[in-house]
Amino acid sequence: MNEARRQVESVMNQNWSDLWAINAPPKTRHLVWKVCRGCIPTRNRLLQRQVECAAECPL
């Protein structure tokens, strides 16, 4: 568990080469990269871009 935490913290510090070296499925690495870069279209991100979204959506 400590190794996984170290790897995620490294990625959060934007050592992208460390992210791509993580022993995980490509989809998982891509998701982590998108989360770290703020690319996931959450409700807050959509509202920042003035995109209307349903109020019922908790994300």
C-alpha positions in Angstrom: 0.0 0.0 0.0 2.8 2.4 0.8 4.3 1.8 -2.7 1.0 2.7 -4.3 0.7 5.8 -2.2 4.2 6.9 -3.2 3.5 6.4 -6.8 0.3 8.4 -6.7 2.0 11.2 -4.7 4.7 11.3 -7.4 2.1 11.6 -10.1 0.4 14.4 -8.2 3.7 16.2 -8.3 3.5 15.9 -12.1 6.2 13.3 -12.6 4.3 12.0 -15.6 7.0 9.4 -16.4 6.3 7.8 -13.0 2.7 7.5 -13.9 3.3 5.7 -17.1 5.7 3.3 -15.3 3.1 2.2 -12.7 2.2 -1.4 -13.0 -1.5 -0.9 -13.7 -3.8 -1.4 -16.7 -3.5 1.4 -19.3 -7.1 2.5 -18.6 -6.3 3.1 -15.0 -3.2 5.1 -15.7 -5.1 7.2 -18.2 -7.9 7.9 -15.6 -5.3 8.9 -13.0 -3.7 11.2 -15.5 -7.0 12.8 -16.4 -7.9 13.3 -12.7 -4.5 14.9 -12.0 -4.8 17.2 -15.0 -8.4 18.2 -14.0 -9.8 16.8 -17.3 -12.7 14.8 -15.8 -16.0 16.7 -16.6 -17.3 16.9 -13.1 -20.3 19.2 -12.3 -18.0 21.9 -11.0 -15.8 21.8 -14.1 -18.8 21.9 -16.4 -20.2 24.9 -14.5 -16.8 26.7 -14.8 -17.1 26.3 -18.5 -20.7 27.5 -18.4 -22.2 24.1 -19.4 -25.6 23.5 -18.0 -26.0 20.2 -16.2 -28.8 18.5 -14.1 -28.9 19.6 -10.5 -29.6 16.0 -9.5 -26.2 14.9 -10.6 -24.0 14.6 -7.5 -20.7 14.7 -9.4 
